[in-house]
Amino acid sequence: MKRKNKIIWGIFSLVFLVIIICTGAGLYMLDYALRPDSQEKDFRATDLQGSWKYMLTEYPYISQWVDSLQQTKALKDTFIITDDHIRLHAFYASSPDSTSRTAVIVHGYTDNAIRMMMIGYMYNHDLRYNILLPDLRYAGWSEGSHIQMGWNDRTDVLRWMDIANNIFGGNTQMVIHGISMGAATTMMVSGEKQKEYVKCFVEDCGYTSVKEQFAKELKEQFGLPPFPILNIASYLCQLKYGWNFDIASAENQVRKCKLPMLFIHGDADDYVPTWMVHKVYTAKPAPKELWVVPNATHAMSYRDNKTEYTNRVKDFTTKYISE
């Protein structure tokens, strides 16, 4: 009997230890993914000076455009307070021409609005659009407790779309354009009920879902299978932040989208793997278009193919947004 009790106690202790280890691993994953250390001076989401330096080095041709906007005070800041009392920031600038054409431009993971200024340049300088570029939560000048991976960001972006419509005259024709996590956010936005001013979407290298992206990262970064750590992290995310990895699906959201969408993805993307774009493209009802960019790595389709990228976006948006 004593030996049997020892065996039972040993099994119980082992199970308890495994639970503790897996819970700790889940907590670590949650913080690793959603709360990178914003106190570090080189944390790029909040390093605004570093972000400008990077952009002007990587995309030097935007320098004159940015200088012109700043000197004329045409590049402006605006802030909103959310229902949960979080202060959010966005940049905006009017088109050089009087127009209703408007683009809301959404940045990626651990990026900020500054790091989307090359797409701002494309729309404002080249295509003559009004632009608004929000800092998502936990980035730029926006507050927030964690990176939301696009899911709760979608409600913030919907509000920014209303703000942009009001700023630029109340009768805009709007495209929403996101890259990487911003593209996933754009797809998540697209599945919600849209206002009349929204005409189309452009997503560039967005993931299918938070669950599939995190599963891929767990395997590649740590050599671990998704179960049970991903499941535990998702449960802890629900407890701590009110959302979980299962519901945060761009693929499910695009199934509900009735407006046109242009899908862009590099065929050399190994961060958000290229197979993901085919999955979301298949899920999206028509109208839709797909451009798989030869030799483009993650989020570099515009940088490496500036003219063709601009022309493809122009050709797509012109079908739904009038001059």
MARZAPA-414997 format. One record per atom (N, C-alpha, C, O): residue in one letter; y, z, x. Coordinates in steps of 0.001 Angstrom, whole numbers, padded with zeros to 6 digits, always signed. Layout:
residues N
aYZX...
END
This chain:
residues 323
m-001209+000000+000832m+000000+000000+000000m+001261+000000+000868m+002219-000722+000589k+001247+000830+001936k+002404+000881+002816k+002648-000469+003485k+003780-000930+003629r+001506-001097+003897r+001647-002423+004530r+002219-003438+003561r+003054-004261+003937k+001770-003383+002310k+002275-004296+001276k+003761-004075+001052k+004519-005035+000915n+004180-002820+001013n+005597-002509+000824n+006436-003020+001989n+007557-003493+001799k+005881-002920+003200k+006588-003420+004369k+006778-004932+004300k+007833-005464+004647i+005712-005617+003837i+005795-007076+003710i+006853-007457+002679i+007671-008345+002917i+006831-006776+001526i+007811-007054+000463i+009220-006779+000971i+010145-007558+000741w+009366-005640+001674w+010681-005288+002209w+011128-006311+003249w+012306-006665+003310g+010201-006779+004056g+010523-007789+005062g+010965-009096+004432g+011921-009725+004883i+010258-009498+003381i+010626-010726+002679i+012003-010576+002041i+012840-011475+002124f+012226-009430+001404f+013520-009168+000773f+014637-009205+001804f+015693-009787+001560s+014406-008585+002951s+015422-008550+004002s+015724-009940+004523s+016878-010284+004778l+014663-010748+004681l+014837-012114+005170l+015647-012949+004183l+016561-013676+004571v+015297-012835+002891v+016028-013577+001852v+017490-013144+001828v+018390-013979+001731f+017721-011839+001917f+019096-011316+001917f+019869-011844+003121f+021039-012207+003006l+019208-011883+004274l+019857-012384+005485l+020207-013859+005338l+021291-014286+005735v+019293-014635+004770v+019548-016062+004562v+020732-016261+003619v+021575-017131+003838i+020785-015437+002560i+021903-015535+001607i+023229-015219+002303i+024226-015911+002098i+023229-014178+003118i+024445-013802+003840i+024885-014915+004780i+026065-015263+004831i+023937-015472+005522i+024258-016543+006470i+024790-017769+005739i+025790-018353+006155c+024130-018163+004655c+024552-019358+003909c+025910-019142+003251c+026729-020060+003200t+026152-017923+002744t+027457-017634+002138t+028552-017687+003199t+029633-018225+002963g+028264-017129+004358g+029232-017200+005455g+029501-018629+005875g+030642-019006+006145a+028435-019431+005930a+028592-020841+006288a+029411-021579+005234a+030229-022438+005561g+029182-021234+003959g+029948-021854+002883g+031418-021503+002959g+032276-022361+002752l+031716-020239+003256l+033110-019811+003414l+033768-020505+004600l+034918-020936+004526y+033018-020606+005694y+033549-021283+006872y+033853-022746+006559y+034903-023265+006938m+032925-023407+005862m+033145-024809+005517m+034365-024972+004630m+035147-025908+004802l+034528-024056+003673l+035658-024144+002750l+036978-024036+003501l+037893-024825+003268d+037078-023068+004397d+038308-022920+005173d+038482-024063+006169d+039595-024550+006371y+037395-024486+006786y+037438-025584+007753y+037981-026851+007102y+038769-027577+007709a+037561-027114+005870a+037944-028356+005188a+039290-028255+004474a+040076-029202+004495l+039555-027120+003848l+040699-027040+002935l+041877-026229+003466l+042973-026296+002909r+041664-025459+004542r+042766-024641+005065r+042850-024751+006587r+042711-023748+007288p+043076-025952+007098p+043355-026058+008536p+044564-025182+008870p+045443-024986+008032d+044604-024667+010074d+045591-023657+010431d+047006-024238+010467d+047385-024897+011435s+047763-023997+009436s+049122-024534+009348s+050092-023800+010268s+051242-024216+010413q+049637-022708+010893q+050511-022008+011832q+050537-022679+013203q+051434-022426+014008e+049560-023524+013462e+049553-024243+014729e+050689-025258+014741e+050870-025995+013772k+051443-025302+015809k+052613-026172+015863k+052238-027648+015823k+053061-028490+015463d+050968-027971+016201d+050567-029363+016202d+049732-029730+014981d+049126-030801+014935f+049702-028828+013978f+049033-029180+012724f+049854-030270+012055f+050964-030024+011585r+049305-031468+012016r+050145-032626+011744r+050700-032662+010326r+051734-033286+010086a+050035-032007+009386a+050536-032029+008015a+051900-031367+007886a+052700-031748+007031t+052171-030366+008740t+053445-029649+008660t+054312-029849+009899t+055407-029291+009981d+053846-030625+010851d+054632-030928+012051d+055511-032152+011755d+055136-033289+012040l+056672-031892+011186l+057517-032991+010724l+058121-033765+011891l+058184-034994+011852q+058561-033066+012916q+059122-033744+014082q+058053-034605+014763q+058312-035745+015146g+056869-034048+014904g+055775-034810+015489g+055375-036002+014644g+054981-037044+015168s+055478-035842+013331s+055136-036944+012427s+056113-038111+012578s+055705-039272+012612w+057411-037790+012669w+058400-038863+012885w+058160-039538+014239w+058228-040763+014342k+057886-038757+015255k+057646-039320+016585k+056444-040252+016564k+056486-041343+017134y+055373-039821+015907y+054170-040646+015797y+054470-041955+015078y+054074-043028+015534m+055171-041861+013956m+055435-043062+013155m+056291-044072+013906m+056030-045273+013853l+057311-043589+014603l+058213-044500+015303l+057568-045083+016559l+058006-046116+017067t+056526-044415+017055t+055758-044963+018168t+054720-045962+017680t+054559-047039+018255e+054025-045595+016622e+052932-046430+016100e+053453-047634+015324e+052843-048702+015343y+054580-047459+014645y+055170-048522+013827y+056651-048668+014214y+057523-048336+013412p+056946-049150+015412p+058337-049139+015914p+059306-049954+015067p+060509-049690+015070y+058786-050947+014340y+059670-051803+013545y+060285-051084+012352y+061224-051599+011746i+059769-049888+011994i+060384-049173+010871i+061617-048390+011311i+062346-047862+010471s+061855-048310+012623s+062938-047462+013144s+064296-047853+012573s+065042-046996+012099q+064617-049136+012616q+065922-049587+012129q+066068-049333+010634q+067139-048954+010159w+064989-049546+009905w+065003-049301+008454w+065250-047824+008164w+066079-047490+007318v+064535-046932+008863v+064703-045493+008665v+066121-045067+009041v+066756-044309+008307d+066619-045551+010179d+067984-045214+010617d+069013-045639+009574d+069945-044895+009267s+068835-046836+009039s+069770-047339+008029s+069761-046465+006778s+070813-046133+006232l+068551-046095+006328l+068447-045236+005148l+069090-043878+005391l+069782-043345+004523q+068859-043325+006574q+069403-041999+006878q+070920-042024+007047q+071611-041117+006583q+071435-043051+007704q+072872-043141+007930q+073645-043331+006628q+074753-042816+006479t+073071-044058+005702t+073731-044298+004412t+073350-043246+003367t+073770-043316+002211k+072540-042264+003803k+072057-041207+002908k+071266-041778+001731k+071260-041215+000636a+070603-042898+001979a+069798-043541+000940a+068405-042935+000853a+067754-043026-000188l+067934-042309+001951l+066654-041614+001927l+066922-040171+001517l+067521-039398+002264k+066470-039828+000327k+066836-038542-000270k+065616-037663-000469k+064477-038132-000471d+065883-036374-000637d+064850-035380-000916d+064970-034921-002359d+066064-034846-002919t+063833-034620-002941t+063841-033990-004248t+062708-032978-004302t+061688-033142-003634f+062890-031925-005103f+061901-030856-005204f+061608-030599-006677f+062470-030770-007539i+060382-030187-006944i+060012-029730-008280i+059263-028407-008157i+058718-028090-007100i+059240-027649-009228i+058451-026432-009312i+057347-026673-010333i+057624-027040-011475t+056106-026471-009929t+054973-026731-010805t+054783-025586-011798t+055433-024545-011699d+053890-025796-012748d+053617-024767-013743d+053046-023497-013114d+053207-022406-013660d+052378-023640-011963d+051868-022452-011275d+052808-021983-010169d+052398-021278-009247h+054094-022390-010276h+055187-021849-009450h+055090-022254-007977h+055455-021483-007089i+054596-023467-007727i+054544-024013-006379i+055683-025030-006222i+055887-025882-007086r+056415-024931-005115r+057533-025837-004841r+057011-027054-004073r+056431-026927-002994l+057230-028224-004651l+056755-029471-004058l+057934-030371-003699l+058978-030344-004351h+057746-031160-002660h+058808-032014-002109h+058394-033477-002139h+057210-033803-002056a+059389-034356-002261a+059168-035794-002094a+060421-036436-001512a+061537-035967-001736f+060219-037522-000757f+061296-038417-000353f+061398-039535-001394f+060407-039904-002024y+062615-040066-001563y+062743-041275-002378y+063907-042114-001881y+064837-041607-001253a+063839-043399-002170a+064903-044341-001798a+064910-045482-002793a+063859-045968-003212s+066107-045903-003166s+066243-047038-004071s+066045-048348-003327s+066224-048421-002111s+065682-049357-004058s+065569-050697-003489s+066944-051192-003042s+067959-050796-003615p+066988-052068-002008p+068257-052708-001647p+068828-053548-002785p+070031-053801-002843d+067947-053978-003690d+068367-054744-004865d+068253-053865-006103d+067525-052873-006106s+068968-054231-007139s+068812-053530-008402s+067516-054010-009062s+067386-055186-009399t+066564-053100-009243t+065249-053504-009747t+064571-052346-010458t+064882-051178-010222s+063647-052692-011323s+062798-051681-011959s+061488-051493-011198s+060724-050575-011498r+061223-052355-010216r+059973-052268-009453r+059961-050981-008620r+060889-050719-007855t+058915-050194-008776t+058862-048863-008161t+057456-048583-007658t+056472-048883-008333a+057372-048002-006460a+056091-047611-005876a+056084-046111-005591a+057009-045580-004976v+055033-045439-006045v+054761-044054-005665v+053635-044108-004640v+052569-044662-004906i+053881-043526-003466i+053033-043741-002287i+052449-042401-001848i+053190-041455-001580v+051111-042322-001773v+050417-041039-001630v+049687-040964-000288v+048895-041843+000051h+049965-039903+000466h+049432-039768+001828h+048011-039215+001850h+047463-038809+000825g+047431-039212+003057g+046052-038814+003246g+045854-037390+003722g+046790-036591+003768y+044614-037092+004073y+044152-035776+004485y+044858-035323+005766y+044888-036056+006754t+045413-034136+005746t+046204-033529+006825t+047367-034399+007280t+047876-034224+008387d+047788-035329+006443d+049000-036107+006686d+050126-035548+005823d+049982-034491+005209n+051237-036258+005781n+052365-035886+004938n+053114-037165+004567n+052729-038260+004975a+054183-037015+003794a+054908-038193+003303a+055477-039028+004446a+055520-040254+004353i+055913-038377+005522i+056479-039115+006655i+055468-040109+007202i+055825-041220+007593r+054203-039701+007228r+053159-040538+007808r+052720-041672+006879r+051765-042392+007172m+053422-041821+005765m+053224-042989+004893m+054459-043878+004874m+054560-044779+004041m+055402-043635+005786m+056637-044410+005785m+056410-045889+006101m+057249-046721+005754m+055299-046232+006749m+055037-047655+006996m+054766-048379+005685m+055127-049546+005531i+054123-047683+004731i+053906-048282+003410i+055208-048240+002613i+055482-049134+001813g+056009-047195+002835g+057352-047181+002259g+058164-048361+002737g+058863-048999+001950y+058077-048656+004026y+058763-049825+004606y+058290-051112+003930y+059098-051960+003551m+056991-051242+003788m+056453-052452+003175m+057037-052665+001771m+057491-053759+001438y+057018-051612+000963y+057502-051761-000412y+059025-051870-000478y+059553-052718-001198n+059728-051026+000262n+061180-050973+000132n+061877-052084+000907n+062766-052743+000369h+061492-052301+002150h+062138-053296+003012h+061633-054704+002731h+062428-055629+002566d+060317-054869+002677d+059741-056208+002552d+059638-056688+001109d+059921-057850+000817l+059228-055790+000199l+058993-056202-001186l+060119-055791-002127l+060105-056159-003302r+061095-055032-001627r+062322-054672-002370r+062035-053805-003592r+062526-054065-004691y+061238-052782-003377y+060895-051809-004414y+061686-050521-004214y+062090-050202-003096n+061905-049782-005300n+062217-048364-005200n+060957-047644-004729n+059847-048065-005052i+061117-046572-003975i+059944-045850-003487i+060115-044346-003665i+061224-043816-003596l+058996-043674-003895l+058936-042215-003880l+057653-041820-003157l+056570-042314-003469l+057798-040908-002172l+056662-040476-001356l+056551-038955-001419l+057338-038260-000777p+055602-038429-002169p+055474-036978-002269p+054707-036383-001090p+053810-037015-000532d+055074-035163-000723d+054226-034316+000110d+053256-033600-000825d+053684-032833-001687l+051968-033841-000666l+050994-033102-001461l+050996-031634-001041l+051603-031273-000033r+050326-030804-001804r+050292-029374-001480r+049710-029149-000096r+048802-029856+000343y+050265-028132+000589y+049820-027741+001923y+050188-028799+002956y+049520-028928+003982a+051252-029558+002685a+051677-030618+003604a+053183-030782+003541a+053811-030519+002516g+053757-031227+004664g+055183-031506+004701g+056017-030309+004293g+055806-029196+004773w+056975-030549+003396w+057832-029480+002890w+057320-028885+001588w+058020-028103+000945s+056126-029243+001201s+055541-028684-000021s+054784-027400+000272s+054205-027230+001345e+054800-026505-000696e+054014-025282-000595e+052577-025553-001054e+052212-026687-001362g+051788-024506-001090g+050412-024636-001550g+049469-023834-000686g+049734-023597+000493s+048361-023414-001284s+047414-022537-000595s+046323-023291+000140s+045665-022726+001014h+046116-024575-000202h+045016-025313+000406h+045156-026803+000118h+045920-027214-000756i+044414-027591+000861i+044317-029030+000590i+043427-029220-000624i+042335-028657-000691q+043887-030007-001580q+043176-030129-002854q+042264-031352-002937q+041603-031556-003955m+042220-032153-001900m+041326-033310-001799m+041532-034325-002919m+040639-035116-003222g+042716-034295-003530g+043061-035281-004548g+042855-034820-005976g+043489-035345-006891w+041972-033841-006185w+041600-033531-007569w+042750-032899-008349w+043224-033485-009323n+043206-031723-007944n+044368-031153-008625n+045655-031865-008224n+046656-031793-008936d+045629-032562-007070d+046785-033375-006692d+047090-034428-007752d+048239-034842-007907r+046079-034855-008468r+046302-035935-009440r+047311-035507-010502r+048097-036332-010970t+047303-034225-010891t+048263-033780-011907t+049668-033683-011319t+050656-033954-012002d+049751-033292-010037d+051052-033279-009367d+051609-034699-009248d+052797-034926-009475v+050746-035649-008892v+051201-037038-008738v+051624-037616-010087v+052600-038364-010158l+050911-037285-011142l+051337-037733-012472l+052748-037240-012786l+053546-037960-013386r+053042-036030-012385r+054404-035515-012604r+055406-036249-011722r+056506-036571-012172w+055035-036520-010459w+055925-037282-009583w+056174-038680-010134w+057264-039225-009966m+055190-039257-010781m+055386-040574-011392m+056458-040511-012468m+057289-041414-012568d+056450-039456-013273d+057501-039265-014281d+058864-039056-013622d+059872-039593-014082i+058888-038274-012545i+060141-038038-011816i+060684-039357-011280i+061873-039646-011415a+059806-040160-010667a+060234-041456-010120a+060763-042359-011219a+061781-043027-011039n+060089-042385-012343n+060553-043217-013452n+061955-042800-013895n+062799-043650-014178n+062196-041501-013954n+063515-041010-014362n+064579-041298-013309n+065689-041715-013640i+064238-041074-012037i+065199-041300-010952i+065663-042753-010939i+066844-043039-010742f+064720-043663-011152f+065020-045085-010996f+065285-045801-012322f+065023-046997-012450g+065803-045063-013303g+066362-045713-014474g+065640-045521-015776g+066167-045890-016825g+064427-044947-015750g+063735-044645-016996g+062965-045785-017612g+062357-045623-018670n+062978-046939-016969n+062259-048093-017525n+061629-048889-016381n+061793-050106-016284t+060900-048169-015516t+060378-048798-014312t+059096-049583-014589t+058481-049473-015650q+058724-050380-013585q+057401-051004-013508q+056773-050433-012236q+057259-050688-011134m+055704-049670-012386m+055260-048826-011287m+053863-049173-010792m+052946-049440-011568v+053739-049158-009454v+052448-049202-008779v+052261-047885-008043v+053212-047348-007477i+051038-047361-008047i+050704-046178-007270i+049797-046648-006147i+048788-047312-006387h+050166-046294-004897h+049474-046793-003703h+049126-045610-002818h+050014-044873-002390g+047835-045421-002536g+047413-044326-001685g+046489-044782-000582g+045802-045795-000710i+046475-044021+000518i+045584-044290+001639i+044731-043054+001909i+045234-041931+001912s+043423-043272+002137s+042463-042221+002471s+042404-041186+001343s+042103-041551+000206m+042681-039906+001619m+042682-038935+000530m+043704-039317-000530m+043510-039046-001715g+044804-039951-000098g+045790-040443-001062g+045233-041538-001944g+045642-041682-003096a+044288-042322-001403a+043631-043353-002202a+042671-042715-003204a+042586-043145-004354a+041944-041679-002755a+041092-040948-003694a+041940-040309-004788a+041560-040318-005959t+043092-039753-004403t+044025-039194-005384t+044467-040266-006367t+044499-040031-007575t+044810-041444-005852t+045236-042554-006707t+044153-042919-007707t+044442-043142-008882m+042907-042983-007250m+041806-043295-008171m+041618-042181-009190m+041331-042447-010357m+041781-040931-008752m+041660-039813-009689m+042782-039840-010718m+042563-039529-011889v+043987-040210-010282v+045109-040390-011208v+044799-041479-012221v+045131-041347-013399s+044164-042554-011769s+043968-043738-012621s+043098-043465-013833s+043175-044186-014827g+042269-042432-013761g+041404-042118-014885g+042064-041308-015974g+041462-041066-017020e+043296-040883-015744e+044040-040123-016754e+044800-041072-017681e+044936-042259-017385k+045287-040553-018783k+046107-041348-019701k+047406-041733-018999k+048070-040887-018399q+047762-043007-019078q+048918-043515-018333q+050105-043803-019252q+049949-044192-020410k+051298-043594-018689k+052524-043961-019394k+052707-045481-019355k+052083-046169-018547e+053555-045986-020223e+053752-047429-020339e+054299-048048-019055e+054031-049215-018767y+055056-047284-018291y+055665-047849-017094y+054656-048098-015969y+054959-048845-015039v+053469-047493-016031v+052462-047684-014975v+051782-049033-015183v+051256-049316-016260k+051799-049867-014129k+051276-051229-014255k+050006-051481-013443k+049158-052265-013869c+049857-050837-012286c+048684-051117-011454c+048554-050070-010349c+049441-049242-010145f+047419-050131-009638f+047105-049192-008573f+046607-049949-007341f+045990-051008-007457v+046882-049394-006170v+046315-049895-004919v+045691-048711-004196v+046373-047733-003890e+044397-048801-003925e+043728-047737-003161e+043203-048333-001870e+042569-049389-001869d+043473-047644-000768d+043113-048104+000569d+042247-047035+001237d+042749-045986+001642c+040976-047299+001346c+039955-046492+002048c+039776-045098+001461c+039668-044121+002201g+039743-045005+000146g+039482-043726-000500g+037995-043456-000641g+037191-044387-000696y+037622-042163-000699y+036211-041789-000824y+035777-041771-002285y+036599-041682-003196t+034468-041858-002483t+033888-041879-003821t+034060-040542-004528t+034408-040487-005707s+033810-039463-003784s+033919-038119-004338s+034031-037127-003191s+033628-037416-002064v+034573-035975-003485v+034658-034918-002479v+033257-034512-002037v+033031-034267-000852k+032332-034440-002958k+030971-034018-002636k+030318-034971-001646k+029723-034525-000666e+030419-036280-001884e+029795-037238-000979e+030499-037283+000373e+029843-037445+001402q+031816-037142+000387q+032542-037150+001658q+032205-035910+002490q+031989-036013+003698f+032160-034751+001852f+031836-033526+002576f+030380-033521+003044f+030077-033011+004123a+029477-034086+002237a+028074-034183+002651a+027953-035042+003899a+027183-034724+004805k+028705-036119+003947k+028708-036996+005109k+029241-036257+006341k+028683-036380+007431e+030321-035489+006163e+030897-034750+007275e+029973-033630+007761e+029871-033392+008964l+029301-032943+006834l+028349-031898+007224l+027250-032452+008117l+026881-031844+009122k+026740-033597+007743k+025667-034220+008522k+026156-034665+009887k+025499-034415+010898e+027327-035337+009921e+027810-035911+011170e+028405-034861+012108e+028188-034927+013318q+029140-033908+011576q+029819-032933+012419q+028919-031768+012830q+029054-031229+013929f+027998-031381+011940f+027203-030180+012189f+025695-030420+012151f+024915-029514+012446g+025285-031631+011791g+023863-031933+011714g+023139-031185+010620g+021951-030890+010749l+023855-030866+009519l+023288-030055+008449l+023138-030852+007159l+023956-031726+006871p+022101-030558+006384p+021969-031181+005064p+022948-030540+004087p+023417-029428+004329p+023262-031222+002990p+024231-030651+002044p+023751-029370+001369p+024553-028473+001111f+022460-029271+001079f+021935-028060+000425f+021456-027074+001478f+020732-027462+002395p+021848-025795+001366p+022591-025173+000266p+024076-024952+000569p+024819-024490-000297i+024514-025278+001792i+025871-024893+002213i+026934-025555+001350i+027896-024905+000941l+026767-026852+001068l+027760-027564+000258l+027822-026986-001147l+028904-026853-001719n+026676-026645-001702n+026634-026065-003048n+027342-024719-003085n+028081-024421-004024i+027111-023910-002056i+027760-022594-001991i+029266-022757-001812i+030051-022077-002472a+029670-023667-000911a+031100-023895-000693a+031778-024384-001967a+032905-023989-002266s+031093-025244-002718s+031650-025745-003975s+031826-024602-004981s+032843-024519-005671y+030818-023723-005052y+030899-022562-005955y+032047-021632-005548y+032791-021143-006398l+032180-021398-004245l+033267-020545-003756l+034629-021182-004012l+035601-020486-004303c+034694-022513-003901c+035940-023229-004201c+036324-023035-005669c+037500-022862-005989q+035333-023063-006553q+035599-022822-007971q+036149-021415-008186q+037111-021224-008930l+035531-020430-007530l+035981-019044-007685l+037375-018829-007119l+038195-018123-007708k+037637-019444-005969k+038876-019171-005252k+040036-020041-005727k+041171-019574-005826y+039740-021328-006026y+040821-022277-006298y+040771-022922-007688y+041711-023609-008089g+039685-022702-008414g+039625-023200-009780g+039132-024624-009940g+039273-025202-011018w+038552-025211-008888w+037940-026532-008991w+036739-026571-008061w+036612-025742-007160n+035858-027539-008284n+034670-027625-007439n+034412-029056-007008n+035027-029988-007526f+033513-029226-006073f+033284-030535-005472f+032626-031516-006435f+032782-032728-006282d+031890-031010-007429d+031200-031899-008375d+032167-032634-009293d+031960-033804-009614i+033227-031941-009716i+034149-032588-010658i+035146-033508-009955i+035743-034379-010587a+035324-033315-008646a+036355-034051-007910a+035831-035419-007493a+035535-035659-006322s+035722-036307-008471s+035083-037600-008253s+036030-038754-008567s+036439-038940-009713a+036373-039522-007543a+037152-040742-007765a+036317-041773-008518a+036837-042507-009358e+035034-041823-008218e+034154-042787-008885e+034136-042568-010389e+034237-043529-011152n+034011-041326-010828n+033998-041055-012266n+035348-041378-012905n+035408-041849-014040q+036423-041124-012172q+037753-041382-012730q+038028-042881-012887q+038595-043296-013898v+037635-043701-011900v+037925-045137-012031v+037118-045774-013155v+037498-046828-013664r+036015-045154-013549r+035256-045678-014696r+036120-045708-015959r+035908-046530-016850k+037103-044791-016021k+037958-044676-017207k+039248-045470-017082k+040042-045517-018022c+039464-046093-015929c+040737-046773-015673c+040736-048168-016288c+039844-048973-016021k+041738-048445-017109k+041847-049755-017758k+042889-050648-017093k+042949-051844-017376l+043706-050081-016217l+044750-050858-015558l+044213-051516-014287l+043193-051078-013754p+044885-052562-013791p+044413-053279-012596p+044438-052403-011352p+045301-051540-011196m+043469-052644-010467m+043413-051909-009204m+042982-052847-008089m+042041-053627-008235l+043701-052754-006961l+043330-053445-005735l+042653-052444-004808l+043221-051401-004482f+041423-052773-004385f+040654-051946-003460f+040733-052574-002069f+040478-053767-001903i+041092-051755-001066i+041188-052206+000323i+040352-051259+001183i+040416-050042+001011h+039574-051813+002100h+038757-050958+002971h+038393-051720+004226h+038016-052889+004152g+038498-051076+005379g+038090-051697+006626g+036581-051736+006766g+035896-050780+006403d+036057-052836+007291d+034602-052915+007437d+034096-052175+008671d+032887-052097+008894a+035021-051623+009483a+034645-050797+010638a+034994-049333+010406a+035073-048556+011358d+035203-048954+009162d+035566-047572+008826d+034312-046706+008888d+033382-046903+008106d+034283-045751+009810d+033150-044835+009870d+033539-043414+009473d+032724-042497+009574y+034776-043226+009023y+035208-041909+008532y+034988-041818+007028y+034282-040929+006552v+035590-042732+006284v+035182-042952+004890v+034388-044260+004921v+034978-045341+004916p+033073-044173+004954p+032267-045369+005231p+032485-046474+004197p+032754-046223+003022t+032359-047701+004684t+032701-048868+003869t+031865-048968+002600t+032329-049517+001601w+030629-048441+002622w+029803-048523+001418w+030469-047837+000224w+030184-048174-000925m+031357-046875+000497m+031992-046157-000606m+032881-047072-001447m+032951-046909-002665v+033566-048039-000810v+034453-048903-001592v+033659-049768-002560v+034124-050052-003663h+032473-050186-002158h+031662-051002-003061h+031204-050178-004270h+031059-050708-005372k+030982-048898-004057k+030557-048023-005153k+031680-047812-006168k+031454-047906-007374v+032895-047528-005677v+034000-047325-006625v+034434-048645-007252v+034827-048677-008419y+034366-049727-006491y+034724-051037-007043y+033772-051414-008174y+034210-051925-009204t+032491-051169-007994t+031510-051463-009045t+031766-050607-010279t+031616-051077-011407a+032152-049352-010068a+032388-048446-011192a+033614-048834-012015a+033659-048571-013216k+034606-049454-011384k+035881-049765-012046k+035734-050982-012957k+035286-052037-012507p+036106-050850-014235p+036142-052034-015106p+037229-053014-014657p+038194-052614-014006a+037078-054283-014999a+038122-055271-014723a+039375-054911-015529a+039288-054264-016573p+040551-055344-015025p+040815-056198-013858p+040796-055411-012538p+041218-054257-012474k+040296-056070-011501k+040184-055426-010193k+040048-056503-009131k+039604-057618-009403e+040443-056142-007906e+040292-057027-006757e+039845-056203-005566e+040132-055009-005482l+039130-056854-004633l+038595-056167-003463l+038903-056974-002210l+038665-058181-002152w+039439-056279-001205w+039642-056882+000116w+039005-055973+001154w+039516-054888+001430v+037888-056411+001733v+037258-055715+002838v+037813-056329+004119v+037624-057518+004375v+038496-055519+004918v+039298-056013+006038v+038437-056070+007304v+037921-055042+007743p+038277-057258+007895p+037438-057383+009088p+037953-056541+010250p+039139-056571+010580n+037039-055791+010865n+037296-055031+012097n+038274-053874+011939n+038674-053278+012939a+038668-053542+010725a+039637-052458+010526a+038929-051109+010476a+037956-050939+009742t+039421-050155+011258t+038913-048790+011201t+039657-048013+010121t+040465-048579+009384h+039381-046718+010033h+039893-045939+008910h+041415-045899+008880h+042063-045528+009858a+041970-046289+007734a+043412-046212+007454a+044248-047092+008371a+045451-046865+008500m+043645-048092+009011m+044361-048948+009946m+044469-050395+009466m+044856-051272+010238s+044139-050650+008229s+044180-052021+007717s+045598-052578+007729s+045795-053747+008062y+046588-051765+007373y+047974-052231+007402y+048466-052387+008832y+049069-053405+009170r+048217-051394+009673r+048706-051449+011050r+048214-052709+011767r+048976-053361+012481d+046939-053044+011575d+046334-054140+012326d+046462-055495+011641d+046155-056528+012236n+046916-055491+010393n+047009-056746+009626n+048251-056720+008748n+048176-056975+007546k+049400-056410+009355k+050619-056137+008595k+051000-057280+007655k+051281-057041+006481t+051014-058501+008146t+051463-059630+007326t+050501-059909+006188t+050921-060077+005044e+049205-059961+006496e+048234-060247+005442e+048173-059116+004428e+048067-059362+003226y+048240-057890+004901y+048237-056735+004000y+049414-056824+003029y+049249-056664+001820t+050589-057077+003567t+051794-057182+002736t+051658-058308+001720t+052004-058138+000551n+051163-059439+002153n+051016-060589+001258n+049990-060321+000166n+050191-060704-000986r+048892-059664+000524r+047867-059371-000485r+048383-058372-001521r+048127-058523-002716v+049116-057345-001056v+049701-056390-002001v+050737-057088-002878v+050795-056850-004084k+051547-057943-002279k+052554-058675-003048k+051896-059574-004087k+052303-059576-005249d+050880-060342-003681d+050203-061243-004615d+049570-060474-005765d+049610-060915-006914f+048983-059320-005449f+048339-058511-006493f+049374-057918-007442f+049254-058073-008657t+050376-057248-006913t+051335-056546-007768t+052174-057524-008588t+052565-057205-009711t+052455-058703-008046t+053274-059685-008763t+052605-060153-010060t+053282-060598-010987k+051294-060052-010120k+050582-060429-011352k+050910-059485-012507k+050798-059861-013674y+051314-058264-012177y+051480-057243-013212y+052889-056637-013261y+053255-055971-014229i+053671-056877-012201i+055032-056360-012126i+055968-057540-011926i+055855-058272-010942s+056887-057723-012854s+057747-058912-012811s+058881-058721-011821s+059252-057595-011491e+059422-059825-011356e+060553-059797-010400e+061811-059252-011101e+062868-059147-010479
END
